[in-house]
Amino acid sequence: MTAFGGVFDLATKQAEMTVLEERSADPDLWNDPQNAQRLMQRLSQIKAEVERWIRLENQIVTITELTELAETEADDSLRGEIVTELVAATKAMDALEVEVLFSGSYDDRDAFLSIKAGTGGTDAQDWAEMMLRMYTRWAEKRDFNVSVIDISEGDEAGLKSVTIELRGSYAYGFAKAEAGVHRLIRLSPFNSGNARQTSFALVEVLPEVDDAPEVEIKTEDLRIDVFRAGGHGGQGVNTTDSAVRITYRGGTPEQIVVVCQNERSQLQNKETAMRVLRGRLLERELQRQREEKAKLRGEHRQADFGSQMRTYYLHPYTLVKDHRSNCETSDVYGVLDGALDPFVEAFLRWNVGRDTE
């Protein structure tokens, strides 16, 4: 089945669903609860996806049959039913259009999203906190489960950094549209002159994976430290050495540090930190591949922190503009309240083929 400039292979999806159903019937499956949960989540996702496409196919068949019958019998009384079916099919088609835009190998996975305050001092840290609220609202509107993995509060206000986990259908595929530098221009509430201030925050989006062939982590490349968690999390978290810091030094000029202190259990924090590390290593490899493809296409992309992918203007006018897809809106406050889907969908259309070329 081909649609909307993308390809949906229903037979392949149904075959994968059959394999997963067979694995789900294995009596030993729940000996590994974490793996079992991921398998059942993937099975549920594919079932829902296949059902949506079969339902659309049936709607199209019904419309075709009703139209042929109306023409054959010259029966105008069927017009209302045809219109009703056509409206329902159009709505279903619009909803499915986004799915065929996913082209990355890991778009159907859960995701980690990190926000780091950049240039702009206290304003930038406040901007990072505003973005956390924006993404939390957006994720809730998409029925994603959101949980905080690690958070570092600002010196005076806002956040220095925060990492959240997004769980839901195509969480990484949707969230990856937000990766990059976000610029805010406004009148600062943190100086007496209320002067115009430009602030930056960096968003990093990682796929959550356990089975990526691109990622190999050797035990000797890891250093694992435990410490007492601080900040949010409750009394049980803050009074035990449950927080985990993993430092990775393998095959990279710069070490990678991952911290998790959200869970009460040290083991849970370690497992979560390892998932973040795998995602970071995979995203680094995927980025390397994207850069190689960009070179082959003759593209030049700056990677410096000031090369923003989206700007949010609160002064001297209100506007949000994405500098990749050219999507824009004057409803800045709606966007900051989580209305990000137009930007995400515009990115997906702009990005068609870039993950696979």
N, C-alpha and C positions, 0 to 999 in steps of 0.2 A: 504494500500500500504506500503510495507516494502522495504527499500533501504539503502545501504551504512552503515549498522549496526544500523540504526535508524528507526523510524516508523513515517510515515506521514499518518494521517487519513483524507483522502479527504472528506469523508461523514461528519465528525465532523466539518471540516472547512466550508463546504457548508451550514451546519445547522446554524453555527454561523453567516455566511454571511447573511442568510435569516432573522435571528433575528435582526441584525443590520440594514438591509434594511427596515424592518418594523418600527424600532425605528426612523430611519432617516426621515420617512414620517410623523412623529408626528408633527402637526402644532405648538405645544408648545415647540418643541426641542430648538429653538434658543432663548428662554427666558433665558437660561443659555448658553451664547456664548462659554464659556471656555469648558464646558462639551460637547457641540455640536461639537466643533472643534475636540476634542479628539475622539468622536464617528466617525466622518467622516474620520478622519485620519486612524483609525483602520479599518473601512470598506474598504477604498481604499487599504490598505495594504493587507487585506485578499483577496480581489478581484484579485489583481495582483498575489498573491501567488497561488490561485486556478487556475487562467488562465495559469500560467506557467506549473503546473502539468498536466492539461488537454491537453495542447499543446504537452507536452512530450509523454503522453499516445497516442495521435493521431499519432505522429511521429512513435512510436513503432508499432502501428497497421499498418500504411502505409508500413513500412519496411517489416513486416511479410507478408502482402498481396503481395507485389511486389516480395519477395523472393519465395513464393509459386507459383506465376504465372510464374516466370522465370523457376522454376524447372519443372512445369507441361508442359509448352509450349516449354521447351528447348530453350528459347529465351535469347541469350547473350546480345541483344541490351538493356536490362533493367539493365545491370550491372552498367552503369554510373549513372543512376537515384538512384539505391539502395545505391551506394557509397555516393552520394550527401546527401541523406536522413540520412544515417548512421553518416556522419560527423556532420550534424546539430544536430542530437539527442545526440551525444556524447558531443558536446559543451554544450547543454542544461542540460545534466545530470551532467557534471562537475560543472556548475553554481549552480545547485540545491543541490549538495552534502553537501555544507556547511550548508544549512538550516536544514537538518535532524540531524545535530550534535547539534543543540540547544536543551537543555534538561531542562533548568530552567524555572520556572513558569513565570518569568518576562523578559525573553530574548527579547520579541518583543516590549518592551517599549523604550521610549526615555531615555536618561541618563544624569547624571551630572558627570563630570570628574574633580577631583581636583589634583593639583600638589603642593607639599610642599617641599621646599628646606630643605635638611638635613645636615648631617655632611660634612664640606668642605668649610665653610665660603663663601667668594665672589664667588669662583669657583662653589659651590653648587647652589648659586642663579643664576649664569649664566647658569648652567646646567638646572635649572627649566625653564628658558626662552627658551633655546634650545628645551626642550621637548614640551613646548607650541606650538612652531612653527611646530615641528614634528607632533603633534596630529592634529593641524589645517590643515596641508597639507594632512594628511591621511584622515581626515573626509571629506575634499572637494573632494578627489578622490573617496570617497564612496557616494558622493552626499548627505551628511548630512548637515543640517543647523547648523552653529556654532555661538554661542553668548557667550560673556564674562559676567559672573554673578558677580564676585568679583575679584579684583586684588590688590595685595600689592607689591609695587616695592622694590627692594633691596636697601641696604644702599649705595653701590658704583656702582653696576651693577646688571643686571638680576632681578629676582623676588623672593620674599620670599614665595609667594603663589599665586595661581590663580585657579578659578573655572570656567569651561565652561559648557554650555549646548549643548548636541548633539541631534538633532532631525532627525529621519530618520528610515527606515525599519531595525528593529532589532538592534537599536543603542546600547542598553545595552548588548545584547547578544554578539556583536562584541567587545565592549569597555571593558567588564569585563576581557578580556584576559590581559589587561594592568595593572590591580590592583596589587600593591606590590611595592617593593623597587627596584629602578633602579640605577645601579652603573656605573659611568663614570671614565675611567682611561685615562689620557692624560698629555701632558706637559702644565703646567699652563701658561696662558697669563697674569696672575695677580701678578706674582712675578718676580723680576729682574733676578733671576737665571734661570727662565724658567724650574723649577724643575717639576718632575713627581708628579701629584696630583690625589688623588682618591676622588671623590665627590659622594654624594648620594641624591636621591630625592624620595619621597614617592608619589605614585599615588593611589588615592581613586576613585572608580567608583560606582555610586549609581543609581539604577533604579528610574525613575520618575513615581510615583504612586499616585493615589487618593483613590484607592479602596482596599488596601491591608488589609485583615482581621488580619494580624499579628501586625498591627500598630494601637495603640490607644493613642491619644494625648488629655490630659485633660488641660483645660484652666488654671487651678490653677498651673500647672507645668511650665507655660510659663512666661517669662519676656520679654517685647518688648520695645526696646529703638530706638529712631530715632535720627539722627545726620546729619550734612552736609557732603555730599559725597566729596571725594577727588580723585585725579588722573584723569584717563580718564573718558569721558562721556559727555563733552561739557558744555557750559556755563550754560544751564538750569539746569543741574544736580548739578553742583558745587555751585550754589548760593541759593539753597533751602535745608531745612532739609528733604531730600527725602530718604536718606539711612536708612536701617532698620537692627537692630541687634536683633536676637531672642536667648534667653538663655533658654535651656530646662533642667529641673532638675528631671524629673520623672523617678523613677525606675532604676536609674543608679548611680554608685558610683562617676562618673565624669560627670559634666555638659557638655552639648553639646551647642556650640555657632555657629550660622549661621549668616553670614552677606551678604546682597545684596545691592549694590549701583549702579547697572548698569542702571536701569530704571529711567525715569524722575519723575514718579509718586510714592509717598510713598506707595500707595495701591498696585501698581504693584510689588514693591520691597518686600512688606510684603507677597504677594501671592507666589512670587518666592522663598523667604526664607522658607516659610512653605513647599513648594514642596521639597526643598533640605533637610529640617529636616525630613520629612516623608521618603524620600529615605535613609537617614542616619540611621534612626531607623530600617527600613526594612532590610538594608544591615547588620546591627548589629545582627538582629535576624537570617538572613540567614547564617551569619558567625558562629553563635552559633550552628546552625543545622549542618553545614559542619564539625565543630570541633567534635561534638558528633558522627557523622558518621565515622570520621577519627579514633576516639578512638575505635569504634566498629570493624574497619578494622585492628586495631593494628598499625596504622600509628602514627608517631611522627613528628610534624611540629613546628619548632621554629617560634615565632611571633615577635622576636626582630627586631629592625630597621636595623641591619646589615645583616640580612638574605636576600640578594638580590635575586630577581627572574630572573633578566637579567643583563648582563654586556656588556658595550660598550667600546671596547678597541680602542683608537686612538694612543696609544704608549705602548710598542715598536713595535707593529704590529697592523693591523686593523682587527677587528673581533667583531661581535655581537653574543652573545650566550645566549639562553634562558635556564635556569637551570632546568626548569620543563620538557619541551618537548624535550630538546636537539637540537632544531632547531638552526642553526647558518648560518652566511654569512660573507664574508669578505667585502661586499659592505656597510661599515658603513655609508658613506655619502648618499647613496641611502636610507637607513633606516631613517636617520635623516631628509631626505627630504620627508618622509611620506610613504615609501615603507614597510609598516608594515603587509600587508596581509599574507605573508608566516608565520609569527610568530603567528598571530591571528588564522589562520586555523590550525596550528600545535597544538596550545593550545586547540582548540575545540576538536580535535581528542584525545588528551591526557586526556581531561576532560570528555569524554563520560561516562555517568552514574554516575559521582561524585555528580551531583546536585540532583539525584533522588534515589540513592541507599539507 
